[in-house]
Amino acid sequence: MGVGVSLCLLERRDIVISGLGVFLASFLLLSWYWIINPSLIVPVTLASILVSLTAFMAHELMHRYVARSLGYIACFRLVRYGLVMLMLTALIGFAARTPFMMGAPGAVAIGPNILGRESSRHRALIALAGPGANVLMAAAFYAASLSVAGTLLFTSA
C-alpha cells in the first residue's frame, strides 16, 4: 500500500460531503458579519472556504498520511452524526453571535499495521499529526495577518 494521497471513490465522496458540511457550517457561523454589513459577503465566503479547505482537510489528511507512512491501513470516513452536530452547533453559534461550532463530520479510520510494527509511539505520532498541521497553519495565517492588519477583515463591525 502506497503512502501517496490517492483516494478511493468512497473516501473521495466522504471527504467532499464532510468538506461541504464544514464550509456550510463556517459560512453560517460567519454570516452574521455580512448580515450586519453586506459588503462583507465576499470575505466571509472566502474565509469559510479557507477554513474548510485548509484547517479541516489538512488536519484529517495529515492523520491519514502519517498513518500510511508508518504502514497502517488508513481511510477517511464520513461521520453523519458528527456532521449533524457540526451544523447544530453552527446554528447555535449563529443565533448567539458567538464564533463557536463543534463537531466531527469525518475521521480517519486506522486499521492494523500491514508491516506488523504497531506501537504506542506510532499511535501518538498519528494522533499528533492533525493538530500539528493546524498549529503550523495557525502560525502561517497569523504571520500573514500581520501584513493585513487594519484591512477590511480586521476592522470592527
C-alpha positions, -999 to 999 in steps of 0.1 A, spaced: 0 0 0 15 33 -10 18 64 11 5 87 -16 -26 108 -15 -46 86 -39 -81 82 -26 -107 55 -33 -141 66 -46 -159 61 -12 -132 81 5 -135 109 -20 -172 110 -16 -169 112 22 -143 140 20 -164 160 -3 -195 157 19 -176 165 50 -158 194 34 -191 208 22 -205 204 57 -176 223 72 -179 250 45 -217 254 51 -212 255 89 -184 280 86 -204 302 63 -235 300 85 -214 308 116 -197 338 100 -227 350 80 -239 374 108 -209 395 98 -223 401 63 -259 404 76 -247 434 96 -225 446 67 -235 432 33 -202 443 18 -185 415 38 -202 386 19 -171 380 -3 -146 380 26 -169 358 47 -173 333 18 -136 333 12 -129 328 49 -154 299 50 -137 282 20 -103 287 36 -114 271 68 -130 241 52 -102 235 26 -73 241 49 -80 235 86 -103 206 83 -89 188 53 -52 193 62 -59 181 97 -76 149 86 -54 141 57 -23 146 78 -36 119 102 -41 97 71 -7 104 56 13 98 88 -6 65 95 0 53 60 36 63 60 40 42 92 25 12 75 -11 14 88 -43 10 68 -60 44 70 -91 58 53 -111 89 58 -148 82 67 -178 104 69 -194 106 104 -230 115 99 -239 123 135 -207 144 137 -219 164 106 -253 169 122 -236 181 154 -214 205 135 -245 220 118 -265 223 150 -236 240 169 -231 264 140 -268 273 141 -264 279 179 -233 299 173 -251 320 146 -281 326 169 -258 336 198 -235 356 176 -206 336 190 -179 321 168 -183 286 181 -190 253 164 -181 218 173 -184 185 155 -166 158 137 -180 154 102 -154 128 94 -124 110 108 -96 88 96 -102 52 105 -69 35 113 -66 -2 107 -38 -27 115 -2 -21 106 5 -41 74 42 -42 82 35 -58 116 51 -30 135 24 -15 157 34 7 186 21 33 210 47 57 196 31 53 162 -4 59 176 9 91 193 25 103 161 -7 97 142 -28 114 168 -5 145 169 -2 148 131 -36 165 127 -33 191 155 3 197 144 -9 206 109 -34 231 125 -7 247 147 16 252 117 -13 267 96 -23 289 125 13 303 128 14 308 90 -20 326 89 -11 347 120 21 358 102 1 366 71 -25 385 92 2 409 105 7 421 69 -31 429 65 -39 443 100 -62 472 96 -78 460 64 -115 450 59 -113 417 79 -97 434 109 -119 464 114 -147 464 139 -183 458 126 
